[in-house]
Structure formats: structure tokens, C-alpha cells
Amino acid sequence: MTGPPAVAILDLDGVLVDLHLDTARVRREVGAILASAGMSLDGKGLFAEIDAARAELSARDAEAGAALAARLWAVIDEEEARCAPACSIHPGARALLERLSGLPVALYTNNHHTAALAALRAVGIDPARFFAIQARTGAASIKPAAGPARTILAAPEATGVERVFLVGDHVADMGSVLAARRVLPGLELVAIGHAHSMAEGPRLEAAGADFVVTEVSEAAELIRAPRSPHSLSMVLLAWNEEASIAAAVRDCRRVGRLWLSGYEIIVVDDGSYDGTAARAEAASEGDVRVVRHARNLGMGAAMRSGYAAAGCEYIAHLPADRQVRPQSLLAFLPWLTPETTVVSTYVTPPSGEQRRLLSLALRLVVQGLGGLRVNFAGTYVFHRRWLDAIDLASVRSETFLFSFELLERLRRAGSRFAPVTIRPFVREVGQSREVALRRIVRVLGEIARQRMRSLRSA
């Protein structure tokens, strides 16, 4: 019998609620207890420090080590018990639970079981919403470890499950997924890291997060997404992206394996003078093709080469700097038909206000002077049959104007347009592509030439 399509395991503090623990006070009291035992805090995470202190003392006296751990965890228990009744619900938590309606959801938390129940009651979340609650009950951390997930997945509600998604905001949560994979090798376990700010994303990825979300409710889009019947060519546009290309390839692969019936990754190395191409080839698992330009020809040329090389039903381009990630494509998949082009705009811009205004100005010029009426930000997905209908080789733009020209041709050829919104990321590694005067002049020149071509063909 087939089980549920997915099971969600949610952390408590930082995902569903904010306990507002006074961590400074806890560290002071823990430090005082350790000092009385001839030990000190060494700058690690609090739980790791407690475990290390217990292990050090237990090596000499097991009973004394257990007693010390009990005293230290009692400080944490007291703080959790104090804060739980006055905690607040985390932004997006109710929307997350609503979007997960109909799926089995479990709770997994390093908070004490009593405090966890008190926190849920305080914010009006019924504990019965969760088919299992794994929480700490004694003087020992339950993270990172495989045990909680294994216990949760042994429940009848998880029988026959296809995928398990664990959502947490701490590196220990990601570590629990890695540990669970070792003891549950036949199950698809996916780690979703909730970053409270963009800056936290790399830390969670380094700890094992498969995907990062900055709005916790967006985790539901990953959890609920069904497998698409379509195949997709993901074209990565890369110019000197040695630092990010391997991660960009992994991003595409995860999306392809989890949600697509077939996929390919095409990396267009647009004349890079670093190790972009070599890193891309090394990241391949038989699913990457690298198309190289001998010199830098521009975004439009890279897109034209990538699209021409694509062999799947549908095509999308993505920047290799990971500002638009393949997980965004899940919003596109339900709208795909051979007649439809799905285009995105941003929920929030990835750069500062000055960059946003400049981008807006350029788009107005594109629409006004260039006569190109379509608009998008991010990416778009279209069926490859349109490449013949619009004559890809004749789309001449070499800058980002290529996309506007291509989309305008799709519109004129009869493609329907479906809009979606996506949330971009900030660049984490590599060199930012700041807008330079020379690049602006090049774009304006292309816009003028495009306008002249459109007037001649009118």
C-alpha cells in the first residue's frame, strides 16, 4: 500500500515559535557551575560544551559526570519553563502548518517536552496536530542524532512514506538528517534549513542543508511539490564562477532528482579565465554538459548557446552565482504546457535600492524605446518547440536584452504567458557583477538597434 507522499518533521524553537530564551543568563550560570568544577566555557555551542564537560568528568568519575550534566541541563530547563508560557509564534508558522494540511507532520525539538507543550499551548497550536512529538526529557541533547527521526518514522502515520522533509534552523538539525540517512538508507531524507537572515544560509548549507529558505512558510512549497511529468534542461550561465559553480550544479541535481521526470544541466562557460569549466565537469554525475566560449561574449550569447544545446522538453536558464536557485522552478512546474511560457518576477529584489531603481529604469527603457512589452525578473520556462518557431539564431542581442527579445518573439508567435513570483538570494561567493557604465552603454546601444529592427519590420 502506498503511503503519504511526504512527511514533515518540524523543529520547534525558531521554526514554529520563538521562546526568547535569555541565553546570556544561561551561559553565565552554566559557566559558574563549570568553574566550580574546575572547567570553563570554550566558545563552542552551549550543548556541545555541556557534552564535552560531561565526557571529561565522566572519564574520571561517571557518577560525577552525570551529576554535573544534570545541574547544567537544569539551568536550561528552568529558563525554558520560564519562557514557554510567554513565547511568540514565529512569523510564517501558521501559514506553514496551513499549507501542510493533509500531510502527516511531526515535531522534533531539543527543548524539554514539558516546555514544548507549554509553548504550543501559549501560541494556540494544538499538540494533536502532530502525529509524533520527539522532545528532550532528560539531561542529554537529542541533536544531532538519528534516533528522533527513526522513532518518528516508525509511527503508523509514516508507513510507506516516499519522502521525509526536516525543517530546522540550527546546524544540529541538519546534522540529524545526515545521521538519519546512515541508518535509513532506503528513504529520501531532505534537510531544509530555515535561515533567519541571508547571512545564515551558508552555515546551514555547510552543515548539510539541501535547501535554504528565508521565509519558513516557503518550506511548504518544497514539501508539497509533486513530481512533474516533464523533463527540464537547466542552463547555468557562468562567467568566472569557480567559487559557486559546483554548488549551483548540486542545486540543479537535487531539484531534478526530487521533482522532475528527467533533467539535464548545461553549464555555459562564457569565456571564463578561472577554473569554472573544470569545476563544472568535476561536479558532474553524468548529468552535466559544459559548453565553452573561447572569449566572453555576453549573457545573450551564453543563453543562445545553452538553449541551442538543450534536449529536454522544457528549458530554463539560471545564474551560476545562485541568486536564482533551481528550487524557485517548483513554482513554474504546475503551469507548464507546450503553449505556455512561465515568467517570474521577484517578491523582493536581491540587491540594494540603488540597483533596484537602475534595473527598473532599464526595464522602462526596454519597454518604451525598445518596443519590447514583456517583463520578467529572474527566469522563465518555455517548451523547446518554440526555438524553431522563433528562429533562435536570429535573436541577436548579446546582453540581458536577449531575454526580452526572445520573450517578445514568443508572445508574437502565440505563446501564452503565465506569471509567478520567486524569492531571490544574495550572492554568497565570487565577484559581484556591478553595473558599469560600459555595460549600460552596451545595453542602450542594443535597445536602440532593437527599436530600429522593430520599426523596419512593422
VENRAUR-V89215 format. One record per helix or strand of 3 or more residues. SS is the DSSP state (h for helix, s for strand). FROM is the first residue (numbers start at 1). LEN is the number of residues. Records with the same first field share a line. If there is no record, write none. Layout:
SS->FROM-LEN / FROM-LEN
This chain:
s->6-5 / 104-9 / 132-5 / 163-6 / 188-7 / 211-3 / 231-8 / 262-9 / 288-6 / 314-6 / 340-7 / 380-4 / 416-7
h->23-14 / 46-13 / 62-23 / 93-7 / 113-11 / 127-3 / 147-7 / 156-3 / 171-13 / 198-9 / 216-9 / 245-15 / 276-7 / 299-11 / 326-8 / 353-16 / 386-5 / 392-3 / 401-13 / 437-21
